[in-house]
Amino acid sequence: MTMYEKSLMVLEKVVEALPCGKGGCCDCCWCWENKDKKQGKRLDIQHPVVTAEPTSTTTGTPTTPHPQQRLDSSSSCADSIKSGGGGRERTDSDNQSRTDSVSSVGNISADSMHGSCCKRHMTPVIDMKPIEFWAANRESVQPRTRRRLPSESEISVENFQRDLYESESLEEPCLTDEEKLAQYQLGQLHFGLQYEVTSKVLVVKIIEARDLPPPFCLDENKQDMAHSNPYCKVSLLPDQKNSQQTTVQRKTQSPEWSEYFTFEIPYKEAQLRTLEVLVKDFDKFSRHCVIGQVLLPLDNVNLIKGGHMWKPLSPGSTERQDLGECLLSLNYLPSAGRLNVDIIKAKQLLQTDMVGGSDPYIKITLVHFEKPIKTKKTSIKKNTIDPVFNESLSFNVTPQQLDYTSLVLSVWDHNSKSKDDFVGRIVLGRYGTGPHEFTHWNRMLQSQRSPVAQWHSLRSRQDCDQVSPASIAVP
């Protein structure tokens, strides 16, 4: 018997001694390869429980391979598996896809197989239970408790907080004309209304007033305590800016005016307005106080038919001192270093002359920091409280000085035989007197070389001095 035949016999005995010869299954590469060729289908992946560790060939004790050796062996074994055939490549790809999709299933990696012993070694697998989303594992939700209804004692009127339900309406109390006249004792006002459909104008006629109270009943600071100097201010609420007023009747408690006032307004809009007539007492040396008022909603009046009526005066609401308004335009030219102030017009200025209205003019003072630099004024408009100026005043201001510049605009009433009367004031610029003044000044800075116009409400000297150092510097 030759050496070759002896070798074959020894090899057959070794093969018979292997587990695959006993009907089991081994992990050698040869068995895997032949199994794939015979079956021709995918292998079922088993879940290993105990992983095999490589043992030393000399001592028989388990050894832990170095990470670098593990990478080298996996790469060499992977090359050998690829050369085994298309069935093996399909098995590896299936195993890899299953390993990526299901994390909880034990996976067979190629890095556990060594080419020397053809032994298939499994890496440790963490046995994780999949997360179950069925109803058995859901947290129990507590049932919603039924809302308790309040008892009848809790709904009683005594438990209500009346302060939360008080109306803030400014409407007059529901009193008849006779009750108002007896309760307030402020007198009566005689006036008429007529709407002209052709010209779309509402005509209001203030005729007379009767039984006005003496001045000491309303204001203790009045100079003349015996007689009043009444006049009327007519408005269509909620618009208070387009108001008009009568002349002042001197020292009388039963004045007569017979003056007409017109308001251009559509008929449907006029029915939504409220006629307000304020009866005021003129005093040159103190604030004009309100004697009484008449509020008449026009939706209850036949405006086309018109007519005259007597209405009792009721107490006037506490209003701030109305000194009038002024319309001006600002324009700054940085290249020329010039600040142009256009005084356009004013309206409803505080009347300081009892006869013939006022003679207003406007004075503008340029203030750098808190020091007056230059003062200019407009012409005088005779016998009017709604003057139209259309005049331009210019000041030389460099761009560096503009950030520290203020304009003090003061309205005065000219008197030929006495000192001029102060009417009102505003301050624009660095030391402005309010948000509207600051807004106008900032608009001018943002749109240089272009005029910017805006209406301003006049303030008293005391109000301006409290918020603006520039106003204090100007007498």
FIVO-415770 format. One record per residue: x negated, y, z of N, C-alpha, C, CB in turn. Coordinates in steps of 0.1 Angstrom, whole numbers, plus 2048, in hexadecimal, padded with zeros to 3 digits. Atoms other than C-alpha are relative to their C-alpha. Glycine has a CB too. Example, Ala and Ser with C-alpha at 12.3 -4.5 7.8 and 13.67 -1.06 7.14 Angstrom:
FIVO-415770
7F77F48007857D384E7F780C80080A80080C 8097F58007777F584780880B8087FC8057F2 
This chain:
FIVO-415770
7F77F48008008008007F780C80080A80080C 8087F48027F28217F580480A80B8028067F2 7FE7F57F77EF84080A80D8087FD7F4809801 7F57F880480A8517F680D7F98058018027F1 7F58077FC8238357FE80280080F8007F27FB 7FF7FF7F181A83682380580E8047F27FE806 7FB7F37FD82185B82380F8017FE7F980B7F7 7F17FF8038438578148087F880B8037FA7F2 7FA8077F684C83D82E80180880D7F97F2802 8007F87F484185384A80A80C7FF7F2806803 7F77F580285587083B80F7FC8017FE8067F2 7F28057FF87585A8388047FE80F8017F37F8 7FD8027F287285085D80280E8077F57F9807 7FE7F27FA86F87586680D8057FD7F480A7FC 7F37FA80488D87E85280B7F88078027FE7F1 7F68077F98A186286280180480E7FE7F17FF 8007FC7F289786E88480680D8027F2800806 7F97F27FF8A589187D80E7FF8037FD8087F3 7F28017FD8C889A8898097FE7F480580C807 7F780180B8D589D8668017F17FB7FB8097F4 7FF80F8038CD87886180A7F98087F37FA801 7F68067F78E587087D80E8067FE7FC80280F 7F37FB80390288286E80280E80680A7F7805 7FF7F37FA8FB8A38807FC80B7F67F880180D 8047F58098EF8C48737F380680680B80B7FF 80C7FA7FB8CC8D38767FF80E7FA7F47F87FC 8027F28048BF8F68717F58017F67FE80880C 80C7FE8098A38EE8598058067F27F97F37FE 7FC7F980D8A29018388037F67F67F48087FB 7FD80A80A8A28E182480E7FB8007F67F4801 7F28057FE8C38D583380A80B7FB8037FC80E 7F87F58048D28F782E8018017F17FB80E806 8007FE80E8C88F980A8077F47F97F18007FB 7F980B8068D48D580280F8018027FB7F3805 7F27FF7FC8F58DC81480780A7F780180480F 7FA7F68098FB8FA7FF8027FB7F27F880D7FF 7FF80680E8F48E77DF80B7F67FF7F37FA7FC 7F680A80090B8CB7E980E8068017FE7F680B 7F27FB7FE9298DE7F680380B7F680180680E 7FD7F58099258FD7DF80A80A8058067FA7F3 7F67F67FB9399137F67F980780C80D7F9805 8067F87F693392C8127FF7F880D80880D802 8018067F392792183480880780A7F1800804 7F97FA7F593C9268527F780480B80B7F6806 8097FB7F692B93B86C8057FB80D7FF810800 7FC8057F392B92B88E7FB80A80B7F97F2803 8047F77F592993E8AF7F67F980980D805807 80A8067F89099358C080280480F7F28027FC 7FF7FD7F290B9328E67F28028068077F5807 80D7FF7FA8E792C8EF7F68027F47FC7F4808 8097FE80B8CC93A8D87F37F98027FD80F7FF 80D8087FF8AD9268D07F580A8007FF7F77F4 80C7F87FF88C9348D97F47F97FA7FD80480E 80C80780686B92C8C67F77FA80B7F880A7F7 8098077F78559138D87F27FF7FB8057F3804 80E8018048309108D87FE7F17FB7F680380B 80380D8058238F28C47F67F88087FB8017F2 80A8067F78088EB8DD8057FD80E7F3808801 7FB8017F28188F08FF80E7FC8017FD80D807 7F28037FF83C8EC8F780980A8078027F2806 7F87F57F884690B90B80580A7F67F780680B 7FB7F680985C9258FC7F880D80080F804804 8087F380184A9448EF80980A7FA7F47FD7F7 7F97F58068579668E67F88067F580380B80B 8097FA80B84B9728C47FF80F8018067FC7F2 8037F280083C9948C080A8077F67F28037FC 7F77F98098539AE8AF7FB8007F280480E804 8067FF80D83A9B18928017F27F97F2805801 7FF80D80683A98B88D80E7FD7FC7FB7F680A 7F380380385F98A88E8048077F280980580B 7FD7F980C8619A48727F97F97F47FB80F800 80780780B84799185D8067F37FD7F17FE804 7FA80C80285897086280D8017F98017F880C 7F37FE80687A97D8597FE8047F180780B807 8017FC80E86D98D8397FB7F47F87F680B7FF 80480C80885B96D82E80B7F67FE7F47F9807 7F580A80187995783680B8057F78067FD80E 7F67FA80989096F8247FC7FE7F280280F803 80580280E87A96C8058027F17FC7F18037FF 7FE80E80487C94680780E7FD7FE7FA7F780B 7F28028028A194780B8058057F380880680C 7FC7FB80D8A595D7ED7FC7F77F47FA80E7FE 80580980B8919447D88087F38007F27FE801 7F980D7FF8A89287E380B7FE7F68057FE80E 7F58028098C592F7CB80A80B8038067F3801 7F67F67FF8E39447C580A7FE80B8088017F3 7F78037F58F89327DF7FC80680D8027F1801 8057FA7F38E193D7FB80180F8007F17FB801 7FF7F18018E19617EF80E8048037FC8067F3 7F27FC7FD9079617F08037FE80F8097F77F8 7FE8027F29069528137FB80B8097FA7F3805 8067F57F88EF96D82080880C7FF7F18027FC 7F87F480190398881180D8008078038037F1 7F38027F892397A8207FD80280F8067F37FD 8037FF7F19129778427FD80F8037F47F8803 8037F27FD90599B83F80D8098017F78067F6 7F37F88009289A98368087FD80C8087FD7F4 7F88037F49389968537F980680C8017F1801 8077FA7F491D9A386B80380E8017F17FD7FF 7FD7F18009249C786080E8038047FD8067F3 7F27FD7FD94A9C48638057FC80E8087F97F6 7FC8047F394E9B18837F57FF8098077F17FF 80C7FF7F79379BA89F8017F680B80080E807 7FF8097F59459A18B87FC7F17FC80E800805 80380D80493D9828A37F17FE7FF8067FD7F2 80F80280191A9728A67FC7FF7F27FD7F3808 80580080E9059788877F37F97FF7FF80F7FB 80D8078038E99648787F78087F88037F27F9 8097F78078CC97A86E7F57F87FA7FB80B809 80B8078078B09708577F38018087FE8057F2 80C7FE7F989697D86F7FD7F680B80080E807 80280A7F689A95F8867FB7F37FA80D7FD808 80480D80788E94586C7F18027FD8087FE7F3 80E80080386993D8697FD7F67F57F77FC80D 80380880B85A92F84A7F77F48037F88087F5 80980B7FC84191985C8077F48057F680480B 7F980B7FB85990386F80D7FE7FA80180280F 7F380180687890A85B80B7FF80A8017F57F5 7F78017F588A90D87B80880D8017F97FE80E 7F77F58008A892487D80280580F80D7FD7F9 7FF7FB7F38A693A89C80A80B8007F3805806 7F57F67FF8C49508A77FB80A80A80D7F9804 8027F57F78C09728B780B80180A7FF80E7F8 7F58007F68D39788D780C8087FC7FB80680E 7F47F98048F79828D180880480C8087F77F6 7F77FB7F490C9978E980E7FC7FC7FE80F802 7F380480292D9878EC80A80B8058037F2806 7F77F57FC9459A58EC80F7FC7FB7FC80D7F9 7F280280396B9A18ED80580C7F88087FE80D 7FA7F580897D9B58D280B8078088067FA7F3 7F67F77F99939D28DD80E7FC7FB7FD80F7FE 7F38048039B79C78DD80980C8018057F5808 7F77F48019D19E18D280F7FC8017FD8077F4 7F28037FF9F19CE8D780680580D8027F17FE 7F87FA7F5A0C9D78EF7FD7FB80E80F7FF7FD 8038067F3A009C090A7F68078087FC7F17FF 80A7F97F99E29D591280280F8027F37FE7F9 7FD7F27FF9F39F791080380380F80B8047F7 7FD7FB7F29F5A0B93080F8038017F980D803 7F17FE7FEA18A0C93E80380F8028057F880C 7FC7F27FFA29A2E93A80B80180A8048067F2 7F67FE7F6A3CA3B95780D8067FA7FB80980C 7F37FA806A61A4294E80280E80580C7F7804 7FD7F17FDA6BA6794D80B80180A8048077F3 7F67FE7F6A7CA7296C80B8097FC7F980680D 7F47F8804A9EA819687FF80D80780D7F8803 8017F37FAA9FAA696D80C80380980180B7F4 7F67FD7F6AB1AB198C80780D7FD7FA80080E 7F87F4802ACDACA98680280880D80E7FC7F9 7FE7F87F4AD0AE799E80F7FF8057FD80F7FE 7F38017FAAEDAE69B680780E7FF7FF7FD80F 7F87F4801B09B009B77FB80B80980F7FD803 8057F67F7AFAB119D57F48077FB7FD7FA80E 80C7FA806ADAB179C28028097F57F67F57FC 7FC7F880CAECB279A580880D8058087F87F6 7F87F57FBAFDB419BB7F980E7FC80180080F 8057F3804AFAB669B27F680680A80C80A7FE 8097FA7F7AE8B6E9D27F17FC7FE8047FC80E 80D804802ACAB5A9C77F98067F48007F17FE 8057FA80CAC5B6E9A77F780C80480B8057F6 8097F47FEAA8B889A680580B7F77F17FC7FE 7FA7F6808ABABA699A7F68097F980A809808 80A7F8806A9ABB99937FB7FB7F27F4802809 80480680DA92BA197780A8027F57FD7F2801 7F67FF80AAB2BA796580680E7FF80C7F7803 7FC7F2802AB5BCD9687FD8057F27FA80980B 8027FB80DAB9BDE9477F880D80180D8027F9 8087F4801A9FBF993E80680A7F67F27FC7FD 7FA7F780AAB7C0B92780180E80580D7FA7FB 8007F27FCAB6C3092780E8067FD7F58087F9 7F37FA803ADBC3491E80680680C8097F47FA 7F97F97F5AF1C4A93280A7F780780780D7FB 7F68087FAB08C3B94B80E8027FA80180380F 7F37FF807B2BC3493F80A8098088067F27FE 7F87F77F9B3CC5394C8088087F57F880A809 7F97F8809B57C6893C7FB80E80080F800803 8057F2800B51C8D93380480780C8058077F3 7FC7FA7F3B65C989517F87FC80C80F7FE802 8088057F5B52C829687F18058007FF7F1800 80E7FB802B30C8E95A80080F8057FB7FF7F2 7FF7F17FCB3BCB395E80280280F80B8067F8 7FF7FE7F1B46CAE9827F47FB80780D7F8804 80C8057F8B28C9998C7F48087FE7FE7F17FB 80D7F9802B0BCAB97C80180F8027FB7FD7F2 7FE7F17FEB19CCF97B7F58087F980180480E 80A7FA808B01CD995F8068097F57F67F67FB 7FA7F880BB1ACEB9488047F77F47F780B7FC 7FB80680CB27CE39267F98067F380F8007FF 8067FC80DB1ACE690280B7FF7F57F37F97FC 7F680080BB30CF08E47F87FF7F380980C800 80780280DB23CE38C28097FA7F67F37F8802 7F880680BB2FCD68A07F77F87F780780B7F8 807809809B25CBC8878077FF7F37FF7F1806 7FA80180DB2BCB98617F57FA7F780580D7FB 80980680AB1BCA28478058037F27FF7F0802 7FD7FC80EB19CAF8237FB7F57F77FA80D7FD 80380C808B1BC9180C7F88047F380D7F97FC 8077FC80CB10CA47ED7F180380280780D7FA 80E7FD7FEAF0CB17FB7F97F780A7FF80E806 80680A7F7AEAC948147F980780C7F77F77F9 8067F87F5AE5CAC83180A80080B7FD80F7FB 7F97FF7F4AF1CAB8547FF80E8067FC7F580B 8007F37FAAFBCCD86280480080E80980A7F7 7FD7FF7F2AFACD388780180F8047F57F9809 7FE7F27FCB08CF489580180080F80D8067FA 8007FE7F1AFFCFE8B980780D8027F1801805 7F87F47FFB1AD168C37FE80880D80F7FC800 8027F97F3B18D1E8E87FF7F680C80C809803 8008087F3B14D1190C80780780A7F17FC804 7F87F97F6B27D1892B7FD7FA80E8107FE7FD 8028047F2B22D179517F27F980280B7F7804 80E8067FDAFCD0F9517FC80380E7F68067F6 8047FE7F3AEDD0B9737F580B8017FB7F3807 80B7F67FFAD6D279817F37F980180380880D 80E806801AB0D2297E7FB7F980D7F780A7FB 8068057F3AA9D1B9A38057F280380380980B 7FC80E7FEABDCFB9A17F87F67F980F7FF7FB 808809808AA5CEC9887F18018028038027F1 80E7FE7FEA83CFB98E7FD80B8097F98037F2 8037F67F6A76D0D9AC7F580A7FC7FD7F980D 80B7F8805A59D1C99980580B7F67F57F87FA 7FB7F6809A6FD329837FE80E80580F7FD7FD 8027F27FCA68D5798380D8078037F78077F6 7F37FA7FFA8BD6297E80A7F58068068057F2 7F880A7F9AA1D4F99780F8027FE7FD80080F 7F27FC801AC2D6098E8067FB7F280280E801 7FB80380DAC5D5A9687F77F77F880380D7F8 808809809ABAD4194E7FE8077F28087F37FE 8037FC80EAACD4792B8027F37F77F28067FF 7FE80D807ABCD299197FE8007F180E7FB803 80080380EAB5D1B8F78027F17FE7F28057F9 7FD80E803ABDCF98E67F67FB7F680E7FF7FA 808808809AA7CDF8D58077F47FB7F27FC808 7F880A807AB8CC98BC7F87F57F980A8077F6 80880C806AABCA68B180A7F57FC7F57FB80A 7F980C804AB8C878A07F77F48048037FF7F1 80880B7FBAABC6A8B58017F47F78047FD80E 80C8007F8A95C568B37F580A7FB7FA7F3800 80A7F7805A83C7189E80180D8098038037F1 8017F47F8A78C8C8B67F780B7FB7FC7FD80E 80A7F7806A5EC9C8A080780B7F87F67F97F8 7F97F7808A76CAC88880B8078078057F97F3 7F67F97F8A88CC08A380080E7FC7FE7FE80F 7FF7F2802A95CE38A080680680C80A8037F3 7FB7FA7F4A9ECFD8BA80680E7FD7F580180A 7FA7F3802AB3D1C8BE7F880B80680E7FF807 8067F57FAAAAD3E8C980380080F80480E7FA 7FE8007F1AA7D478EE80980C8037F2803807 7F67F67FBAC4D598FE7FB80580E80E7FA801 8067FB7F4AB8D7091A80A80280B7F980E7FD 7F97FE7F3AC5D6F93E80F7FE7FF7FD80E805 7F2803801AE6D5E9398027F18048068037F2 7FC80E7FDAF8D3E94680A7FB7F68047FF80E 7F780480AB10D3E9297FC8057F280F805803 8067FA80CAFBD439098097FD7F47F27FA7FE 7F980280CB09D468E67F58007F580B80A7FD 80A80180BAF5D3B8C78068017F27F87F3801 7FA80180DB0AD328A97F67FF7F580980C7FD 80B802809AECD258978017F27F97F2801807 7FF80C808AEBD0A87B7F27F97FE8078027F3 80C808803AD1CEE8778037F47F77FA7FA80E 7FE80A80AACECD685A7F57F58018008067F2 80980B801ABFCB38588037F87F48027F780D 7FF80880CAB9CA28377FF7F18037F68047F5 80080E7FCAC3C7E83D80C7F97F98027FE80F 7F5807806AD8C6382B80B7FD80A7FB7F37FA 7F48017F7AFBC5D8387FF7F380980D8007F8 80180D7F9AF5C388427F580180B7FC7F57F7 80A7FE7F6AD5C4285580580A80B7F38057FA 7FB7F67F6AE6C5F8668097F980A80880C7F9 7F78077F7B00C478757F87F880A8097F77F8 8088077F6AE3C358867F880980A7F67F77F8 8077F77F8AD5C5489680880480C7FB80C7F8 7F97FA7F5ADDC658B77FC80E8017FC7F880E 8027F27FFAE1C8A8BA7FC80480E80D8087FC 8047FB7F3ACDC998D77FF80F8007F27F9803 8017F17FEAD1CBD8E27FB80280E80E8077FD 8067FD7F3ABACC88FE80280F8027F17FD801 7FE7F27FCAC4CE990F7F580380A80E803807 80C7FD7F8AA4CF891D80080F8057F37FE7F9 8017F27FAA9CD179337F28057FD80380080F 80C7FB804A81D2C9247FA80880C8018097F4 8077F87F6A66D3A93C7F28027FA8007F980E 80D7FD806A47D4B92E7F47FC8097FF80F7FD 80B8027F6A32D4694E8007F280680180A80A 80080E7FBA3BD219558067F77F68097FF80D 7FC80A809A46D0194580F8027FD7FD7F2805 7F27FF803A67D029328077F38068028017F1 7F980B7F9A7FCEC94780D7FD7F880380380F 7F4805807A9CCD793980C80280A7FF7F17FC 7F47FE7F8ABECE39468097F47FF80880C7FB 7F880C802AD1CC69377FF7FB7F180F802804 80180580DAD6CB191880E7FA7FC7F57F57FF 7F5807806AF1CA29017FB7F67F780A80B7F9 80380B809AEDC808F180D7FB7FA7F97F5808 7F4804807B07C788D67FC7F67F580780C7FA 80280A80CB04C578C18098047F58037F2805 7F87FB80CB0FC6189E8087F57FA7F68067F6 7F880A806B1EC3F89680F8018057FB7F2803 7F37FF7FAB3CC498AC80780D7FB80080080F 7FB7F3804B42C6A8998037FF7F17F680B803 7FD7FF80EB53C708777F880C7FB8108017FE 8087F5804B37C848688058077F47F27FA7FD 7FB7FA80CB48C8A84780B80A8038057F57F6 7F57F77FCB67C998577FA80B80980A7F8808 8077F67F8B51CAB87180A80680A7FB80B7F7 7F87FA7F5B5ECC188D7F780680B80A7F7805 8077FA7F4B55CD48AD8047F980C80480F801 7FD8077F3B54CC68D07F880680B7FC7F17FE 8077FC7F3B4BCCE8F47FB7F380780A808809 80680B7F9B33CB79067FA80580D7F67F87F7 8077FC7F4B28CB992A7F17FC8008067F980C 80E8027FFB03CBB9317FC7F680B7F880D802 80480A7F6AF2C9E9437F18038038027F17FB 80F7FE7FDACFC9E9547F77FB7F57FD7FA80D 80980480AAB3C9D93B7F57F78057F980D7FA 80A8097FDA99C8293B7F38078037FE7F57F6 80D7F97FDA77C8A9497F77FE7F47F97F980D 80880080CA63C9392A7F38078038078067F4 80C7F97FEA3FC9E92780180E7F97F47F87F9 7FF7F3805A38CC291E7FE8007F17F6809807 80180080EA3ECC68F97FB80D7FB80E7FD7F9 8067F4804A26CE08EC7FF8027F17F2801805 8007FF80EA29CD98C77F67F77F97FE80E7FB 809808807A15CC88AC7F98087F58077F47F9 8087F980A9FACD28937FA7F67F67F4808807 80580880A9EFCC48727F38067FA80B7FE7F4 80C7FB8059CBCC88687F87F57F97F780580C 8088098089B2CB88507F18038038038027F1 80E7FF7FE98DCB18567F87FA7F47FC7F880D 80880480B972CAE83C7F18048038058067F2 80E7FD7FD94CCAB8417F87FD7F47FB7F780C 80980180B932CB08267F17FF80580180C7F6 80D8027F9911CA08327F48077F87FD7F2801 80A7FA8078FCCAE8157FF80F8028027FD7F1 8007F17FE906CD281B80080380F80C8067FA 7FF7FE7F2909CCD84180B8098047F3806805 7F57F77FE92BCDD84280C7F78048048087F3 7F48067FB94ACD385680C8097FD7FF7FD80F 7F47F880496BCDF84780C7FC8088037FF7F1 7F48027F898BCE285C80B8077F97FE80480F 7F57FA8069ABCE884980C8008098047F97F3 7F47FE7F89C8CF685E80C8017F77FF80C80A 7F580080A9E7CEC84B80C8068068037F17FC 7F47FA7FAA05CF38628027FA80E80C7FD7F7 7FB8047F3A15CEF88480F8008017F980880B 7F18017FEA38CE78908047FF80E8067F57F7 7F98017F3A4ECEB8AE7F680480C8057F2803 8097FB7F6A34D008C180880580C7F780B7FB 7F97FB7F4A3DD0A8E580280F7FE7F87FD80C 7FD7F2802A4FD2B8E27FC80880D8108017FE 8057F77F5A3ED468F780680E8007F18017FF 7F97F3801A52D658EB80F7FD8007FC8087F3 7F28027FFA76D678F58088057F480580780D 7F97FA80BA80D7D8D87F87FE7F380380F802 80680080DA78D758B47F67F47FF7F980C7FD 80A80B801A64D558BA7F28048058007FB7F2 80E7FE7FCA3ED548BD7F88057F47FA7F3805 8097FC80BA21D628A97F37F88027FD810802 80B8097FDA09D448A97F48027F78057F27FF 80C8018089E6D4189D7F77F58067F880E7FF 80880B7FB9CBD268A17F18048008027F37F7 80E7FD7FE9A8D2A8AE7F87F38027FE80980D 80880C7FF98DD0F8A97F28048047FF7F97F2 80D7FE7FA96CD0E8BD7F87F47FE80180480F 80A80B80294ECF98B37F780080C7F78037F3 8078037F493ECEA8D27F57F67FE8097FC80C 80B80A80191BCD98D27FD7FC80E7F48067F9 8008057F2919CC38F180B8078087F1803806 7F67F87F892ACDB90A7FE80F7FF7FF7FC80F 8037F280291FCFC8FB8088057F47F18027FE 7F97FA80C936D118E47F68067F680B80A804 8097FB80B924D198C380780B7F87FB7F57F8 7FA7F780993DD2A8AC80F7FF8017FC7FD7F1 7F28007FF962D348AD8068087F480580780E 7F97FA80B979D3B89080F7FE8027FC7FA7F2 7F18017FE99FD4188E8078047F380580A80B 7F87FE80C9BBD4287580780E80180B7F57FE 7F77F48009D3D5E86C80C7FE8098048047F2 7F58007F79F1D6788180D7FE7F880180C809 7F3802807A14D5A87680B8068098027F17FE 7F77F97F8A30D7088280D7F980180380E7F9 7F28047FDA51D668928037F27FC80A80A7FA 7FD80E804A4FD4088E7FA7F780A7FB7FD7F2 80680A7F8A49D218A27FC7F47F78097FB80B 80480A80AA43D0D8827F78067F580D7F97F9 8087F980AA26D1F8717F97F77F67F5808808 80780680BA16D168507F38087FD8097FE7F3 80C7F88019F1D2084E7F97FE7F27F77FD80B 80880480C9DFD0D8317F38087FF8098027F4 80D7F97FF9BED1C83C7F57F780380180C80A 80C8097FE99BD0D83C7F58088087FB7FB7F2 80B7FB7F8980D138567F47F77FF80480280F 80C80880295CD088507F680380B7FA8037F2 80B7FF7F693FD018697F47F97FA8057FA80D 80C80680491BCF98627FB7F680B7F580B7FE 80380B7F7913CD88737F77F67F980C7F9806 80980A8068F5CC286B8047F28037F1803804 7FC80E7FC8F9C9C86A7FB7FC80E7FB7F67F6 8058037F38E3C9A88980980680B7F2804802 7F77FA7F68FACB289C80E7FB80080080F7FE 7F280480191ACA28918047F680B8037F97F2 7FD80A7F6918C868AB80280780E7F57F6802 7FF7F97F4917CA08C780980C7FF7F3804806 7F87F5803931CB88B980F7FE8037FF8047F1 7F18017FC955CBF8C580680D7FA80280080F 7F87F5805970CD58B680C80280A8067FD7F1 7F57FC7F7988CE78CE80A8087F97FA80780D 7F67F98079A8CF18BD80B80580A8077F77F5 7F77FA7F69BED098D180A8087F87F980980A 7F57F88069E0D188C780480B80A80C7F77FD 7FD7F47F89E7D3B8D480C8087FA7F4809801 7F57F7804A05D538D27FB80E80180D7FD808 8057F28009FBD768C880A80A8067FC8047F2 7F97F57FAA07D938DD7F980D7FD8037FE80F 8077F3804A00DB78D17FE80980D8098087F6 8017F77F5A05DC78F37FB7F980D80E807803 8058077F49F9DAC90B7F67F57FB80C7FA808 80980A8039E2D8F90D8077F47F97F97FA80D 7FB80B8079E7D728F58047F58097F77FC7F4 7FC80C7F89FAD549027FB7F37FB810800800 80580D8039EBD3290280C7F67FD7F67FA80A 7F580A803A01D178F17FC7F28028058027F1 80580D7FE9EDCF78EF7F27FE7FA80A7F67F9 80E8038049CCCE68E77FE7F17FD7F680680A 80580D8029BBCC78D97F18017FE8077F87F4 80E800803996CBD8D77FD7F37F87F87FF80E 80480B808987CA88BC7F07FF8008048027F1 80E802800964C998B97FB7F880C7F980E800 8078087F594CC8C8D480980080D7F2805803 7F87FF7F4962C988F180E8027FC7FB80C809 7F27FF804984C918E280A7FF80C8037F67F6 7F68007F59A4C948F780A7F47FF80880C800 7F780C8019B5C738EC7FD7F77F580E8057FF 80280A80A9B6C558D68028057F28087F3802 7FD7FB80D9C6C678B97F580A7FB80D808800 80A7F78049ABC828B97F37F87FC7FC80980C 80C80880398FC678BA8027F97F27FD7F680B 7FD80780D9A0C5489D7FE80A7F480E7FB800 8017F780B9A2C738877F18047FE80780D803 80E7FD80197DC7B88E7F87F57F97FA80480D 80680B805972C588868037FE7F18037F3808 7FC80180E986C578667F880A7F780F8037FE 8087F6808974C7785B7F17FB7FE80080D807 80D805801952C678627FF7F47F67FA7FB80E 80080B80995BC4884E8028047F28097F5805 7FD7FB80E968C5B8307FB80E7FE80F7FF7FD 8067F380294FC7782C8038057F27F1800803 7FD7F980D955C9080F80E7FF7FC7F77FB7F5 7F280180397AC8881080880580C8047F17FD 7F87FA7F5994C9C8258097F580680880C7FB 7F78097F99A7C8983F8098088097F77F6809 7F67F87F99C7C9884D8087F780A80A8067F6 7F98087F59DAC8E86D80780A8097F77F7808 7F87F87F79F5C9C8847FA7FE80E80F7FD800 8048007F39EBCA48A880A8078097F2806802 7F77FA7F6A01CAB8C77F78088098087F5808 8087F77F79F5CC98DB8017FC80E80580E7FE 8018037F29EBCC58FF7FE80D8087F57F6803 8027F47F89EACDD91C7F18018038087FF80E 80E7FD7FD9CACED9277FB7F780C7FD80E804 8048087F49C9CD99487FE7F17FB80B80080B 80280E8059CDCB79357F37FF7F980C7FC7F8 80D8008079B0CC091E7F480180980080B7F5 80C7FE7F7999CCB93A7FD7F480880380C809 80280C7F899ECAB94C7F87F57F980D7FA805 80680B807991C959307F58047F680B7F97F7 8097FB80A97BCAB91A7F780B8068078057F4 8097F57FC95CCC09267FF80B7F67F27FA802 8007F580A95ECD390580B8098028017FA7F2 7F57F87FD980CE090F7FD80A80B80C7F8803 8047F77F4972CEE9307F780B7FB7F97F780B 8097F6804957D0091D80680B7F87F57FA7F8 7F97F6808970D1390880B8078088077FA7F3 7F67F97F8985D2E91A80E8007F97FC80E804 
